[in-house]
């Protein structure tokens, strides 16, 4: 069932990427690798992220930012947070890159201690201030365990079983 949901969402996004999109969704992938590193990949529609950062397509980067990576990193730090018990985890920004429709943002948590607790709290408020219909999907995987979570205006923070 979850595979069908993911496949359906992927096909829907591909079909809608041909023209301006009417769907407001971001996708996050969280994976704990064999070394215990928590790898995070975020995908956000390019034009929506520009709007959230206060820019219009084609507009110059404001002079107070050294690069677009700095602007994106500041936005992500404000709107995507991970907590283990009550401790907020530091996200290490790796890189971002874009295609015509989406920005891909790569992050990681190096000193993630998997055995400390049974769950991780994730707060995902990406684009919630910009769109009433915004939905943020999170796919989590560790070894053979996989799960999908959905964030929106009513569910901004959720515990993720690890």
N, C-alpha and C positions, 0 to 999 in steps of 0.2 A: 504494500500500500504506500509506504513512504517513498519507495523507488518510483512508483507511478506519479506521486505528487511532485517529486523533484523533476522527473522527466517532463511532466506537463508544464510545470513552471518554466523549465528551460526552453521548451518549444514555444511557449507563449512569449517569452522574452525575445527569442530569436525572430519570430514573426513580427513583433512590434518594433524591433530595432531597425526595420527598413524605413519607417517614418517616425515622426515625433511620437513619443510614447505618452500614453494616458495612464499608465500604471506607475505607482510610486513604491518601489521596493529596493531594498539592499540585501545582499547576501554575504554572510560571514561564514568562513570555514575555520573551525578550531580543531587542531589535531595535536595529540600528545605523542611525540615520537619515542623511539626506544631509548634515547638518551635522557628522556624526561623533559625535553624542551617543548614548550607549548607554542606551536606555530599558528599564526592567525593570518588569514587572507580576507580582505574586505573588497567587495565589488559594489560600486555605487555609480548610478548613471551620471555621466560627465556634466551635463547641463544642470542637474539637480545639485550636485556638489558645488558647482560654480555659484549658483544662487545662494546656497547655504553659507558660502564664504563671502557673500556680498559682492560678487562679480557677475558680469554679463559675458556671454561668449565673445571672444575677440578683445576683451578689455585687458589693458596692461595690468601686470601684477603691481599692487601698491608698493611704494618705495620702502616701506618699513619691513618688508620681507626680503630675505636674501634669495629665496627660491620658492617655487610652487610647493616643493616638498615641505618647507617650513610651514607654509599656510595650511597644508593638508594635515600635517602632524599636529598642529595646534587644534584644528577642528576635531580630529579623531580622539585626542586626549580628553577633550571636553565631552564627547558624546559616546565613547565606547570604553567602558571601564570593567575591569575584572577584579574580583575580591576573593581571597581565600580566607575563610572565616571573616574576620573584620578588617584584615589587612588588604589595602589596595595594592595590586601587583603593578610593577613598573613595566610598561610596554616599550620594547625597543623597536624603534622605527627602522625598517630595513630599506624599503624603497617604495616608489609608486610609479606606475606607468599607465598609459591610456591608449585606448583604441578610439574609433569614431564615436562610440556610444558610452563606454564605461571607463572608470578609473579603478585600477587594481592596486590595492595597498597591502604591502606585506609587513607584518610585525612579528615579534616573538617575545616570550618571557623565558629567559635562560635559567634563572634559579627557581623554577617552578617545582615545588615539593609535592609530588603526586600523593604520597602516603600521608600527608598531614591531615587531610579531611576527606569526607566522602562526596563533597560537592564544591562547586565553584559558583559564586554569584556573578552573573553577567548583567550589566546595565547597558542597554543599547538604545540611545535616543537619537540615532542618526536620522536627520531630516524630519523629525516629528514636529518641530516648530514650523517647518515650511509647508507641510502637506497634511491635511486632515485624514487622508486615506493611506498614509504611509504605513508600510509593513516591512519589518526587518526580520529576515529569516537567518537562523543560525544552524549550521550543520556541525555536529560534534562527532569526532571519532578518536578512539584509542584502541589499538589492537583490533579485536573483532567487534567491539562495541561501537554502535553508531546510533545517533539520535538527532532529531530535528526539533527546533524550538522556534516560536514565532513571537516577536515583540511588536507592540503597537502602542497607541495612546493609553490604553488601559493596562497593558503589561509592559512596563519599561525595564523591570529588573526581575530576573528569574534565577532560581537555583538550577545548576546543571550537574547531574550525577556524573562523577568521574570515577 
